[in-house]
Amino acid sequence: TFSVYLKAGEYTWAAIGNENSTYRGWFDLANGVVGSQNGGVTSASISDAGGGWYRCSLVIIGWPVNGIQMFATPSDATLNTVGVGSGGFYSYGVQLEQGLVATEYIATTSTSVSVGSVNDMPRLDWSGGCPALLLEPSRTNLITYSEYFGASYWTKSGSTIVENATTSPDGSLNASKLVEDTSSGSHLLRSNAITISSGVNY
């Protein structure tokens, strides 16, 4: 997830994405709405941060490692402008992180921080009042896309997925909603991509 706080200046549209233009989303900084998206953008969102500022974010599964660009643009789905030497917009708090939602902005410092759900942290046992390490055998989740149900890994039958529909147990706005269509029959989500080996305990 790439996120940044943006505020309209002389230009009221901004486009953000990767360097070679294969993934990009447009944001209307005058009205606070998401515009066009291209390439492999999984989702785009904009939220009012007050004072004319908006938090704009793009989620891309498999973000390419070839840089990030932000464009000041005159309208949706455009990039080029006729430069007058004074046009632009305001930006603050650029952040790139692993995960399907933009977490609270983390200022760049030399101190380690964590917000939201964190992988690879030891589990703690709080039953005795003071926390102690909870030692368990190692485990691996075999569900490859356990948080992104919009992936082709999951087959939707008689239904669609609405991403970021409500707050999940980890406190982030990243839970999906399964929505049935108008057909008669089963409305379901399934995956046939899970490999189970005979004789192995799961």
N, C-alpha and C positions, 0 to 999 in steps of 0.2 A: 504494500500500500504506500503510495506517494501522496503526501499531503502538504498543503501550504496555505497560509492566510493571505488573502488577496483583497484589495480595495480598489475600486474604480478611480481612475484619474481622468486624463483626457480620453483614454480608451476605456470602454465599458465591457469589453469582451477579452477573455484570456484563454489561451490554449496551452495545455501542458501535456507532456508525453516524453517518449524516449528520443534519442538523438537521430535515429535514421527514419523517423516518422512512421514506423509501422504500428505504433500504439499511441493514440492521442485522444484527448477529450477537450471540449470547449465549455466555458462557463460564462454565464451572463452575470456580470458584477453589478448591474443596475437593478435587476429584478430578482437576483438570487435563485436562478434556475440553471439546471444542467442543459447544455446544448447537445450538439452532435458528438458521436464517438466513432472511432474507426479502429481497424486492426483487431487485435485480440484483447481489447479492454473488457474486463469481466464486469465491472460496474463503476459508476461515477456518482459522486454525491457532493452536495454543497449545503452548508449550514450557516445560519446567521450567527456571527460572533459579536455583534453590536458595533455601533459607531461606524457603520458602513463597511465593516470587515466581514469576510466570509471565509470559512474553512473549506477549501476545495480538495477533494481527494479522488484518486484513481486506484482501482484495484486491478492488478494484472497477474494472472497465474503464470509463473515463469518469466518474470520481468527480465528483459534483455539487459546485459551488462554493458551497455554502450552509451551511457550518459543520460542526462535529463535536460529538457529544454522547456522554457516558458516563453510564450509569444504574446505581445500586445496586439490585438486584432480589432478591426472595426465592426465585425459581425460574425455570426455563427459560420462554422465550417470554412473559414478563410484564414490565411496566414499573412499574406503580403499586405503592406500598407505603403502609402506615399508619404515618406518621412518628411516632417516639417521641423525636426530638431527639438521639439518640446513635448511630444506625445508620449504617454506611458500609463502605467498603473503602479500601485504600491504592493509590496510583498513583505512577508515576515514569516519566520518559523517553518522553514522547509524541513521535511522529515521523510525518510524512506525506512520502512520497517517490514519485518516479516509478519504476516497476519492478514486477515480479511477486512479489518476496520482500522481507521486511524485512531490510535490511542491518544491520550493527553500529550500535548507537546512536551518533548524532552529537550531541554537546553543542552547544547554541546559543552560538556565539561570533562574533566579527567576522572569523575566519579562514576562508578557503575550504578545504574538505576534499573528498575523494572516496573512496568505497569501492565495491567490486564493479566491475562493468563500467560504463564512463563513456562517454557519447556526446559527440561533438564535440571530443574531445581529439586533438591532432595525433599521428600515428604517428611512432615513432622507429626509426631504424636503428642497431642495436647492434653491427654487424659489425666496426667499427673500435675497439671497446673503450669509447670515449666515445660517448654517444648523440648523434645528429644528426637533424634533421628529415628524414623520409622524404616527399619530394614526389611526389605522384601526381595524375593527373586525378581530378576529383570524381566520385563514384559515388553512386547511390541504390539502396537495396534496394526492389524493387518488390513484395515479399511483405509485405502490410500487417500481418498477424498472424504475424510470424516467431518469436515466443516463446510465443504463447498459442494452442495447438492446440485448446483447448476452444471457441473462437469458432465461430459459424455459418459464417464464412468458409471453414472447413475442413469438408468432408463426410467423415463416418466411415461406411465401408461394412463391415459384418461385424466391427466393432471399436468400442472405446471408448477414451477418453483418460484416463489418470490423471495429474493435475497434480502438480508438485513431487515426482516419484517418485524422483529421484536428483540428485546434484550434477552440474552442467553444467561445461563447460570454463572458465567464468568464475569458478568456485569457489563459486557460490551454489546452494542447493537449489531449483532452478527448472526442471529438465529434465523433460519429459513422457515417459510410457511409452504406446506403442500396444499395446493388449491385444485379442487376437482373441476373438470369441464362439464358440459351439459349432456354428455353421452350416458347411456344406461350401461351398467356393468361395474367392473372393479376400477377404482381410482387409486393408483399405487406408485410407489417408488421402489426400484429394485436394482441390484447389481449382480451380474453373473461373472464379475471379474475377480472374485475372491477365490484363491486357491486353497483347498483343504486337502491335506495328505492323510491317507488311511493310517490308523494306528498312532496318530499323534494327538495328545491332549490339547484342547483349546479352551 
